[in-house]
Amino acid sequence: MSKQLLLGDEAIAQAALDAGLSGVYAYPGTPSTEITEYIQMAPITTEQNIHNRWCANEKTAMEAALGMSFVGKRALVCMKHVGMNVAADCFVNSAITGVKGGLIVIAADDPSMHSSQNEQDSRFYGDFSLIPMYEPSNQQEAYDMVYSGFEFSEKLGEPILMRMVTRLAHSRSGVERKAQKPQNGISFSEDPRQFILLPGNARKRYKVLLARQDEFIKASEESPYNKYTDGPNKKLGIIACGIGYNYLMENYPEGCEYPVLKIGQYPLPKKQLHQLIDSCDEILVLEDGQPFVEKQLKGYLGIGVKVKGRLDGTLSQDGELNPDSVARAVGKE
């Protein structure tokens, strides 16, 4: 397929259209707005009658997309990070109901508050809801994750949360497109009671969700978006999440001297984490936003391995990462 120069937001939108999207529902907010605008302006949207709605708020957008998923169609819902607070009621429940058609929730975070009233990290919502998450490191990954994510969502029967950040949403890169897929036909769940969260149903569904956590971890361990790369200098091991991996490689264009675990899919891949931890004296965590992985790692490891990142002052607790802050963290002049 053709290669196009796309914003991160546009890569998400084009991937959804190429993956057989039937509807996008959103509430506008930088840095997520361009996703829905791109879909609205695309010729295929009119040709194939793809639903595209600005909703009253993020909760109603989430509800509309979930409703479309219940009848087997692929749906996308988009918002910025503070919108996750508004959508949380429906979002958390969607993990319990599950989905029929693929459903991807885009949460565009804004580290450094370029256009926002606070800093939040939407990965906590995905972890709280016990569902898988994506975090791309570049525009091509953003495209690939959405393109394959609908099928992944249908395979698991769960929504997928995809976390973007401003720098990735609003920067451009070449993106290789894949073949156009047709829209799903209408189909229904074999057990429609799963969508009615009376306590008797909800208790059963929650047990099912809890029982599948090992399956989600295995999917992360086998994911192409989580990659362990060995390095000769074992004094430091680096965990680089999302765009943090991009910044790291800007400092090491010829390849990093330290072992690196690139994270693009959650929950955290335990097998690769053990591989890194067993090999290295210290661990540095590079993540844009709050110390989500760092906190889990410290709780997971206990006493023994020193973990550096936002919590110990190696990286600032506020604001976004950039190549210079990553350079200082790894000890480069």
N, C-alpha and C positions, 0 to 999 in steps of 0.2 A: 504494500500500500504506500501512499504518498507520505512524505515527511513534511510536517508543518511547523512553523515557528509559533508557539503557543505560550500564553501565560499558564501558570499552574492551574488557575481556575478554569481556563479554557480547555486545558488538557482533561480535566475531570468531566467537563460538560461534553466534550467530543467523545470521550470514552463511553459515557452513559448512552449517548445517541448510537454509537457503533455497537453497543452491547444489547440493543433491543429495548431501550427505555420506553415505557408507556406513559409515565407521568413524572413531573418534577413539581414539588411544592416547597415554598420558601417564604421567609420573611427577610427583607433586605437588611444588610448590615456589613460594612467593610470589616474583613477582607473576603467576604463570601459572595457579594452581590453579582459579580461578573459571571458566575456559574449559570445562574438562572437566565440572565440577560442573553448569554451566548445561545442557550437552548431556545429561547423565545425567537431569536433572529435567524436561526438555522432553517434553511428551506425544507429539510426533512420533517421538521416539526409540524408544518402546515400540511405537507404531503401525506403524512401518516397519522395525522390527528393526534399528536402527542399532547397530553394534557400539560399545561404550564400555568401555574397559578401563584400569584402573590397572595399570601393568606393574611388573615387578621393579626395573627401572632405565630410564634414558633410552635406552640402547642397544637393549634389547629392545623398547621402545616404537617406536623408529625402524625396527627390523627388521619389526615387525608391520605398521606402516603401509606400508612399502615393499612387503611381500608382498601387501597388499590392492591396491596400485597396479599391481603386475605383472599382475593379472587384470582390469585396466580400471576398477576402482572408485575413487571419490574418497575420499581419506583425509587426516586431519589428525593431526599429532603435536605435542604441547605440552610445554614444559619451561622452566625458568628458565635464566639464562645459564650457571651452572656446570654444568648438565646437558649443555650442548653438549660439554663435555670428555669426558663419559661416552659420548655418542652419536657422537663424532667418527669412530670407525672406520667405522661404517655410513654416517654422513652423507656423508663425503668420497667413499666408494665409490659412493653413490647418484648422484653427479654423473657418474660414469663409466658406470654401468649405464644411466642414464636411467630414465624411468618410462613407464607406459602410461596409467593413470588419473591424474588430477590429484593432486598431493601437495604440501601446504603444511606447512612446518616452522615452528612458532612458537617463537621464542626471546625470553623476557621478561627484559630486562636490568634491573639494579637500581642505577643511579647513586646515589651517596651511601650505599650499603650499608644501606638501611633494614632489611633482613632477610637479609643475605648476608654471607659471610665474605670476599668480595673484590669488586672492580669489574672487569668484563670488558665488552668490546664485541663482540657477536656478528657485527657486520658483517665482522670480520676472517675469520671462518669462511666466510662466503659468498664473499668475495673470494678466499680461499685455495682454495676448491672450484670457483671459476670459474662460479658460477651466478647468475642474477638474484636481486635482493633487493627487498623492499618495506620502507618505514619510514613509517608514517602520522603525520600531524600532528594528527589529531583522531579522534574516535570514528566519524564518518561515513566518513572515509577508510579507517579500519580495516575497517569493514563492506564498503565497495566493493572494497577490495583483495582481500579473501578471496572475496567473491562472484564477482568476475571472474577471480581468481587461479587457480582450478582449471582453467578453460578455457585460460588463458595457459600453465599448466604442461603441459597436454595438447598444446597447439599446439607448444610448444618441445620436448616430450619430456624435460623436466628438472624436478626438484623446485624449488620456490620457497622461499626463506628469508624469513620476515617477522620483523623486529625490533621488539619493543615495549619501552617503558620504564615504570617503576612509576607515574609520575604519570598517564600516559595509561591504563594498565591499570585503575587504581583510582579514576578520576574519571568522572563521568557527563555525558552530553550527549544531546540529541535525535538519533535516528537514523531515517532514512527507509528502510524496508525495500523490497525488490524482490520480484518474483513467485517463487513456489516452483517449483523445478526438480525433475524426477524423478531418481532415482538412475540411474547408468549400469548397463547390463547387463554381464554378464561378457564380456570380449573378451581376445584374446591378441596378443602381438607377432608380427609377421611373421618376426622373427629372434630366437627365444628365446635364442640364444647370447649376446646382449647382456647377459643377466643373470648369466652365468657368467664371473667375472673371472679366468680363467686368463690368464697373461701374453700369450698370442697374441691373445686377444680384447680384453684390457684395452688393449694398445698401440693397436689399431685404434680402440677407443672413445675413447681419450684424444685421438687425432688429430682425431676428429670434434668433440669438445668444444672443442678449441683453435680449430678452423676456424670455429666458430660465434660466437666472441667479438664480431666486428664486427656480427653480427646482433643480439646482446644489447644492444650499445651503441646501435644504431639504434632498437631497441624503447624504450630509455630516452629517446632524443631525441624520440620521438613519443609518449611517455607523457603522459597527462593529469595525472599526479602530479608531473611536473617542469615548472615554469612560470617563465619569465623575465618580470619586470615592470620596465619602465624607470622611472627617476626622474630629476629635474632636476639633482641634485647628484652629479656624477661623481667627487668626491674619494674616495668610498668605494663599493665594490661588496660586497654581502652575499650569502653562500651560507648558506642556512638549511635545515638537515636535520631532517626529522621534526618533533618537538614544539618544536624551536628556532624554527621558523617561527611557531608559535602564540605563543610568548613575544615574538617580534619584533613581531608585529601588535598585541599588547597595548600596546606602547609607541607604536604609530602607528595608532590607530583610524581616522584619516582618510586613511591611505595613507602609505607610507614615502617620504621625500625621496630616498633612495638607490636605485639599481637593485638588485633582489633576484632571486636565483635560488633558487627553492624546490626542494628535492630530496626526492623520495619514492620514487624507484625507482633502483636501481643495476643495472649499472655506471654510473659518472658519465656524463652526457650531454655529449660533447665539444663539440658544436655550440653549445649554450647556454653552456658554460664559456668558449669563445672569445669569444662575444658579450659576456659580462660583463667578461672580462679586457681585451679590446681597448678597452672604453669607460671603464674606471675606473683611478684612480691607485693605489689600495690595495684589498686584498681582506680582508674579515673573514669568518671561518668560524664559524658557530654550529652546534654539534653536541653532543648530550647523550651523554656517555661519553668515550671516548678520541679523540685527534685523527686519526681515520681519513681523512677527506677532506683535512684540512690537510696531512698527510704526503704523500698522493698529489699534491696540488696543488703543493707545494713541489718535489717530484721531477719533476713534469710541466712546471712553468714554468721551473725553473732560476733563473738570475739575472735580475733586472729588476724585476718587480712585487713590491712588499712584501705579504706575506701575514700577517695577524694572526689570533690565535685562542688556543688552549690552549698551543701550543708556545712562544710568545713572552711569555706572562704576561698578555696582554690578558684572558684568561679563565683561571680556576683549572684546573690539570691534574686535580684530583680533584673529586668531587661532581657533582651535577646542575646543569643550567642553571635559571634562574628569570627572571621579568621584570626583576628588579632588576639581576642580573648582565649581562643583555643590554643594559639601559639604560646601564650604565657603559661597556660595550664600544663602544657607538655614540656616547658622549660626552654623554649626557643627564644632567642634574643628578639 
